[in-house]
Amino acid sequence: MNTERKAALRDIPSVDKMLGHPGVKLLMETHPRPVVVDAVRESVDAVRALLRSGEEVASDEVSPDALVHVIEEFVAKASEPSLRRAINATGIIIHTGLGRAPLAEAAREAVKAASGSCVLEIDRETGKRGSRTVHVEPLLCELTDAEAATAVNNNAAAVFLAMNTLARGGEVIVSRGQAVEIGGSFRIPDIVRRSGCRLVEVGTTNKTRIEDYENAITDETMLILRVHPSNFRVVGFVEETPLEELVALGRELAIPVMDDLGSGALIDLSEWGLTGEPMVQESVRAGCQVVTFSGDKLLGGPQAGIMVGTREAIDECKSNPLARALRLDKLTLAALEATLRLYRDPCEAAKEIPVLRSITASPAEIEDRANRLAEGLVSVVGPDFEVTVVGGVSQVGGGSLPGQDLPTSMVALKSPGLSADDLSEGFRGHSVPIFGRISEGLFLLDARTITDEEVEVIVSRARGLGEN
Ligand SMILES: *Cc1c(COP(=O)(O)O)cnc(C)c1O
């Protein structure tokens, strides 16, 4: 290290000295002291690391005044919210990384209304203590024709609670083709064991018949579980036992049957060309004791695990002491109630619930939005950018309807100076991060999963692209 650099290192202002700088004192007037002190430490460390790295550093870059600017940047960064809004232009409608289902406007308003004091567990007529599930149970029964219903923290919790209530200490029979993993931490065999039950797998990966279930039943059998394989498909020489046969077998031997639907649709999506997603109503009608599904997959509401079924089974689940540990908070309940209300009119639901709106959007509507986005981008990005509207496919995501691709329109961006990764990083770096996808060297923005209002935000971000 040369003497000049050594001198520069020695001359870096101390943390104490910087804390006395008028610029830093000013920051303390508008920001919490510990945040500013941390920023001062970090910036002094950053300058020291820079000098040690051997990079060329001009002396005025390490002056106290220059350091104040670095400190301001650190403070600004530390003051930003972490869990911030984002724009999903990936074309994956239920995107787990981006918070799964965006809430309907009515659900957002309901969350706001319930944020303060609300009638969560009190009956306004009698003034007496009530139950928090009354806000969603009647709606769930009305929409699914079930006798009883409740909701917990998420579907994983619903499956866990139901098994722990109905089959703890006993055996749970599951088809080999359904002992699946749904995203990293939810594996059917693990959940069965953790709920205090023994897993009995029957049949083979591709074929499981009713005789396989019959032969596996013992005195210890306490539950027959059917699981929707979600993001996993076996095609070709396959056979699963129809739910009706499982229910008939269960009735004969007084063994409850539970159906974990995962996504579970409340309205028939075949009108929009999507087939194969089972409807909740069908599983209820088939006679299952418990049917479970997520609040934030196809339903398009908040994260929740919904349980519908017979009065006896649901009441037993509700009175399990673990139900308290898995219960929903008031904000989620408010959003769930508002989302369910929209389903009273299926046309209204398809229009108002963002997940359903994205699924049911017409090709013309999506193409129109893509064209508007492309026009907006062309007007701001500079002549060396190539902006084109291309066809492609969107996906439902969230383990719903795998392999069912929805034709879509996307805006493809290409620039001689920026790679697709650079573009992706640039869009993510916006104060409202924008997420697209990369395919064959192109950065793509799918018009199916964005709103008209978000078109404007994306265009405003693109203005500065390539300049920073
Ligand atoms: C997604 C899914 C789950 C887990 O639901 P979460 O709401 O994510 O907890 C459980 N079972 C099936 C079949 C699923 O698809």
The ligand as an SDF file (V2000), in Angstrom:
LIG
                    3D

 15 15  0  0  0  0  0  0  0  0999 V2000
  -51.1840  -25.7530   -1.8620 C   0  0  0  0  0  0  0  0  0  0  0  0
  -51.6330  -27.0140   -1.2580 C   0  0  0  0  0  0  0  0  0  0  0  0
  -51.5380  -27.2050    0.1210 C   0  0  0  0  0  0  0  0  0  0  0  0
  -50.9630  -26.1660    1.0320 C   0  0  0  0  0  0  0  0  0  0  0  0
  -51.8080  -25.0600    1.0720 O   0  0  0  0  0  0  0  0  0  0  0  0
  -51.2870  -23.6690    1.6800 P   0  0  0  0  0  0  0  0  0  0  0  0
  -52.4940  -22.8070    1.6630 O   0  0  0  0  0  0  0  0  0  0  0  0
  -50.1930  -23.2180    0.7940 O   0  0  0  0  0  0  0  0  0  0  0  0
  -50.8200  -23.9660    3.0540 O   0  0  0  0  0  0  0  0  0  0  0  0
  -52.0040  -28.3850    0.6400 C   0  0  0  0  0  0  0  0  0  0  0  0
  -52.5150  -29.3420   -0.1520 N   0  0  0  0  0  0  0  0  0  0  0  0
  -52.6130  -29.1960   -1.4880 C   0  0  0  0  0  0  0  0  0  0  0  0
  -53.1880  -30.3160   -2.2960 C   0  0  0  0  0  0  0  0  0  0  0  0
  -52.1790  -28.0260   -2.0920 C   0  0  0  0  0  0  0  0  0  0  0  0
  -52.2630  -27.8570   -3.4060 O   0  0  0  0  0  0  0  0  0  0  0  0
  1  2  1  0
  2  3  1  0
  2 14  2  0
  3  4  1  0
  3 10  2  0
  4  5  1  0
  5  6  1  0
  6  7  2  0
  6  8  1  0
  6  9  1  0
 10 11  1  0
 11 12  2  0
 12 13  1  0
 12 14  1  0
 14 15  1  0
M  END
$$$$
